[in-house]
Amino acid sequence: MDKRVKYFIKHNENIISTSQFVELGFTKPTLAKYVRSGELERITHGIYAIPNTVIDDMFILSLRCKHAIFSHESALFLCNLSERTPFKLTVTIPSNKMLPLSMRNTCDCFYITPDLFNIGVIERKTTFGNIVRCYNAERTICDILRNRSRIDEETVVAALKNYARSKEKDVFRLYEYSKKFKVSTQVRDYMGVLL
């Protein structure tokens, strides 16, 4: 394998995408040659790794869909508001974009208007130590209250209790967000009991 490719992969968690490979100045047939020879293995559409690499599904998803932000149950986990690893990853994307067809069965997706999309975006480390984008705790609380019909009741209650106990909570920010996302009544009711 070429030294530049080895160096890039080594510093990119043993992973490379097709577009990154091409940006390094190599062709897709060369990538296919590395796969055939066993130097790389295909993880999913457009993503390759050194054989026997432990795969971080969150990191892979973030590479595959740059405009997706981890939200709802996935953000609860990343923000330490849930101890339970999500069964299925959850992302939010702007309503003027589409989740790639190849990813539709790999995650749950919520759509939101572009003007609300970037509110509360932060970066967090996955359990593998990779940096991904997700929503902060306050935005996530608003999201789970807005979409209660799609989220397990036990998850919602546990998240609210964990948020109320958190030393990092920002109640002022939560109330500001709750107005933007039209859940101020629910936030007031829950926080009035929990705080």
C-alpha positions in Angstrom: 0.0 0.0 0.0 1.2 3.5 -0.8 2.9 5.4 2.1 0.5 8.3 1.8 -2.5 6.1 2.1 -1.1 4.2 5.1 -0.3 7.5 6.8 -3.8 8.9 6.2 -5.5 5.7 7.4 -3.3 5.5 10.5 -4.3 9.0 11.5 -8.0 8.5 10.6 -8.9 5.7 13.0 -7.8 3.0 10.4 -10.6 4.2 8.1 -10.8 5.9 4.7 -13.7 6.9 2.4 -13.7 6.6 -1.3 -13.7 10.4 -1.6 -10.7 10.7 0.8 -8.8 8.1 -1.3 -9.5 10.0 -4.5 -8.5 13.4 -2.8 -5.1 11.8 -2.0 -4.6 11.4 -5.8 -5.5 7.8 -6.3 -8.1 6.2 -8.5 -11.1 4.0 -7.6 -9.5 1.0 -9.5 -6.5 1.3 -7.2 -8.8 1.2 -4.2 -10.5 -1.9 -5.6 -7.0 -3.5 -6.0 -6.3 -2.8 -2.3 -9.6 -4.5 -1.4 -8.9 -7.5 -3.6 -5.4 -7.9 -2.1 -6.9 -7.9 1.5 -5.0 -4.7 2.5 -8.4 -2.9 2.9 -11.9 -4.2 3.6 -15.2 -2.6 2.6 -17.1 -1.7 5.7 -20.1 -0.2 4.0 -20.9 1.9 0.9 -17.9 4.2 0.3 -16.1 3.3 3.6 -13.0 1.1 3.9 -10.8 0.0 6.8 -7.7 -1.9 7.7 -8.8 -5.6 8.2 -9.8 -6.5 11.8 -10.4 -2.8 12.7 -13.1 -2.4 15.5 -15.7 -0.3 13.8 -17.3 2.7 15.5 -20.8 2.8 13.9 -21.4 6.4 15.0 -18.1 7.6 13.4 -18.9 5.7 10.2 -22.3 7.2 10.0 -20.9 10.7 10.5 -18.5 10.1 7.6 -21.2 8.8 5.3 -23.6 11.7 5.9 -21.9 15.0 6.7 -25.2 16.9 7.2 -26.5 14.4 9.8 -26.3 15.3 13.5 -26.8 12.7 16.2 -30.1 13.5 18.1 -32.8 12.0 20.3 -31.7 8.6 21.9 -28.2 8.9 20.3 -27.6 12.4 21.7 -29.0 11.3 25.1 -26.3 8.7 25.2 -23.5 11.0 24.0 -24.6 13.7 26.5 -24.6 11.1 29.4 -28.4 11.5 29.9 -28.9 7.8 29.2 -26.8 4.8 30.3 -28.4 2.6 27.6 -26.6 2.3 24.3 -29.1 3.1 21.6 -30.4 0.0 19.7 -30.5 2.1 16.5 -28.7 5.3 15.8 -30.8 8.4 15.5 -29.9 11.5 13.5 -31.6 14.8 12.4 -31.0 16.4 9.1 -32.4 19.6 7.5 -35.7 19.2 5.7 -34.1 20.4 2.5 -31.7 17.4 2.4 -32.2 13.7 2.0 -30.7 10.8 3.9 -28.8 8.7 1.3 -30.8 5.7 0.1 -28.0 3.4 1.3 -28.4 4.6 4.9 -32.2 4.5 5.3 -32.2 1.1 7.1 -29.1 1.9 9.2 -30.6 4.7 11.4 -33.7 6.5 12.4 -34.0 9.9 10.9 -35.8 13.1 11.9 -36.1 16.1 9.6 -36.3 19.7 10.8 -36.5 23.1 9.1 -33.0 24.5 8.2 -33.5 27.5 10.5 -33.7 25.2 13.6 -31.2 22.6 12.4 -28.0 24.1 13.9 -29.4 25.1 17.3 -27.4 23.4 20.0 -24.9 21.5 17.9 -21.8 20.4 19.9 -19.1 17.8 19.5 -18.8 14.7 21.7 -16.5 11.6 21.8 -18.0 8.3 21.0 -17.2 5.3 23.2 -14.3 4.6 20.8 -13.0 8.1 21.3 -13.9 9.5 17.9 -15.4 13.0 17.6 -18.9 13.3 16.2 -21.5 16.1 16.1 -24.6 15.8 18.3 -27.1 18.1 19.9 -26.5 19.4 23.5 -28.6 18.3 26.4 -31.1 21.1 26.3 -31.8 20.7 22.6 -32.1 17.0 23.0 -34.6 17.4 25.9 -36.7 19.6 23.6 -36.4 17.1 20.7 -37.6 14.1 22.8 -40.5 16.1 24.1 -41.5 17.2 20.6 -41.4 13.6 19.3 -42.8 11.7 22.3 -44.9 9.5 20.1 -41.8 8.0 18.5 -39.8 7.6 21.7 -40.2 5.1 24.6 -41.9 6.7 27.6 -39.3 5.2 30.0 -36.5 6.8 27.9 -38.1 10.2 28.1 -38.7 10.1 31.9 -35.2 8.7 32.6 -33.6 11.5 30.4 -35.6 14.2 32.2 -34.6 12.9 35.6 -30.9 12.6 34.6 -31.0 16.1 33.2 -32.5 17.5 36.4 -29.7 15.9 38.4 -26.9 17.0 36.0 -24.4 19.5 37.2 -23.9 20.7 33.6 -27.6 21.6 33.0 -28.4 25.1 31.8 -32.0 25.7 32.7 -32.0 29.2 31.1 -30.9 27.7 27.8 -33.5 24.9 28.1 -36.3 27.5 28.5 -35.0 29.5 25.6 -34.8 26.4 23.4 -38.3 25.2 24.6 -39.8 28.4 23.2 -38.2 27.9 19.8 -39.3 24.3 19.6 -42.8 25.0 21.0 -42.5 22.7 24.1 -42.3 25.4 26.8 -45.4 24.1 28.6 -44.0 20.5 28.8 -40.6 21.7 29.9 -42.1 24.0 32.6 -44.4 21.1 33.8 -41.6 18.5 34.1 -38.9 20.9 35.4 -41.3 22.3 38.0 -41.6 18.8 39.4 -38.0 17.6 39.0 -36.0 20.7 40.1 
